[in-house]
Amino acid sequence: MAAKTIPLRSEMADQHKWKLTDIYQSDQAWEDDFQQLKELMPALQSYKGRLDSAENLLACLKLQDQAGMKFDRLYGYAMMSKDQDNANPVYQGFYDRIVGIGAELGANLAYIEPEILALPESTVHEWVEQTPELRIYSHYLDNILRMKPHTLPTDQEEILARASEMAQAASQIFRMFNNADLRFPTIKDEDGSEVELTHGRYLRFMESKNREVRQAAFEAMYFTYEQWKNTLATTYTAAVKKTLFFAKTRKYPSSLEAALDVDNVRPEVYHNLIEAVHESLPLFYRYMRLRKQMLGVDELHMYDIYVPLVKDLDMEIPPEKAVEMVKEGLAPLGEQYLADLSRGLTEGWIDWFENKGKTSGAYSASVYRVHPYVLLNYDNTVDDMFTLAHEMGHAMHSFYSDQNQEFVNADYTIFVAEVASTVNECLVMNDLLAKTNDPKQKLYLLNHYLEQFRGTVFRQTMFAEFEMIVHDRIGRGIPMTAESLCQVYHELNQKYYGPDVVSDQHIAMEWARIPHFYRPFYVYKYATGFSAAVALTQQILTERSPAVTRYLDFLKSGGSDYPLNLLRKAGVDMAAPEPVLQAMGVFGALVDQMEKLVEELK
């Protein structure tokens, strides 16, 4: 069989490409707008030192929005033009230029927040109350003002700003070491050929049907990290100490509180997640026991965790069929949602297939008051169909937000970003499980869903707990060496995976290869977002119209309020453990179904 050739961008059919002409009709139109943004720069400085009245504050914020919207369009066109063919030098140039002017834009607007903070809070509130046009900025202003206790005098803020580049040293050292300098040994693949292990190949090896290949990749990966464990421990603890320094300097009692305050989230949310997952670990142990049974192994090792449980499932899903499956699954969201979704699926929002030079993976990107875009590398698999549902969830969130919010309130935070995408996946999954009669297909779907829970809730919560323990100990002056980091991680791995999984000693080094640990207290958002989405999905399927109305209002709210408030209005209170426990109830029901099906197929 001839190898599949990857086409050039010019060989792709127009109906499978996104329509970037909806942003700019031509490259020259982009150039004209770029020039206009450059000419706008001096005007941005014209209010510096003059935010002394409601009129001036309003005019300044409007100008900031005008520049922001223009930058948003320029950046979207440049980034996506580059991503559709990274070898195109024209769009490499466009992208570099817009990134450069973005830094200039930030510098020209840097005075706004400090000057707002210098005003008496009562004055700002009075201006908002007395000036109707300022009211759209009330959340933006409230978010600035609430940070006042943690904002230092100007000269001290300047010192911290100057130190910020130096403060990134630990994460930059890790990134360069991990991506550029680290080399792994070769292992024998399924054909017996010597193949160099890489980050990119590791997951493929972990999914190999050949257990010897999985074990060899696992041991080679962690043996390599073990050779550098003292360097990596020093690098990671330096990053933790940097976070603690900035937290203490900004008068936060801990690194955790400083990190969560960006979203106006209290530490109880973090603790509730961990406690709720702890309470549900027996359900996870059952899933691991079932994995052990289905793989037919005497011992289930950490290198057996990723291999698919259902072999040789041949489900070919071309784009047309994927579109129908997604639309049928999302029918509970109502006619208007489906009509808007259909626009996205047919009117040039999506770039479907791989071509030479195209950015890998998938993403959704929105251009304010144009429409969202979705990049795919679609290959006719079940996973690709779910990726379409996922990315269209992001796209519809952005679409409704952009249609209903002014620019200042349109962008939503990472805390809620994965909710809409996961609700879409869950609704499509529920629809397919209800319709599928083929036992093998049903088993595949159940396994797919359960693996999402494992990777997004259990694994990310374990990461979150590891971070919490390490930051807490270092905050209390307890030194963390390579040995103590490994001990904490290994004990957590044993606790989370349970008695039916052998927590191989090598897994104690896994902390050393997780890039997200250099972005402290971030991974918990994956688990809370997924849990919120599962809980909302259940409400949509059981309550129907009232829950759908609340959910669509959430999509339309963008970033107009704090994330916990937005989710509360949607129907889930993430400050309480109930949504996580509700999601864990769904996980338990899926394990029940899978256990029963396995029993029936014996």
Secondary structure, DSSP 8 states (H G I E B T S, - for coil): --------GGGS-GGGS--GGGT-SSHHHHHHHHHHHHHHHHHHTTTTT---SHHHHHHHHHHHHHHHHHHHHHHHHHHHHHHH-TT-HHHHHHHHHHHHHHHHHHHHHTTHHHHHHHS-HHHHHHHHHH-GGGGGGHHHHHHHHTTGGG---HHHHHHHHHHHHHHTHHHHHHHHIIIII----EEE-TTS-EEE--HHHHHHHHT-S-HHHHHHHHHHHHHHHHTTHHHHHHHHHHHHHHHHHHHHHTT-SSHHHHHHHTTT--HHHHHHHHHHHHHTHHHHHHHHHHHHHHHT-SSEEGGGSSS-SS--------HHHHHHHHHHHTGGG-HHHHHHHHHHHHTT-EE-S--TT---S-EEEEETTTEEEEE----SSHHHHHHHHHHHHHHHHHHHHHHHS-HHHH---HHHHHHHHHHHHHHHHHHHHHH---HHHHHHHHHHHHHHHIIIIIHHHHHHHHHHHHHHHHHTT----HHHHHHHHHHHHHHHH-TTEE--GGGGGGGGG-GGGGSTT-THHHHHHHHHHHHHHHHHHHH-HHHHHHHHHHHHHTTSS-HHHHHHHHT--TTSSHHHHHHHHHHHHHHHHHHHHHHHT-
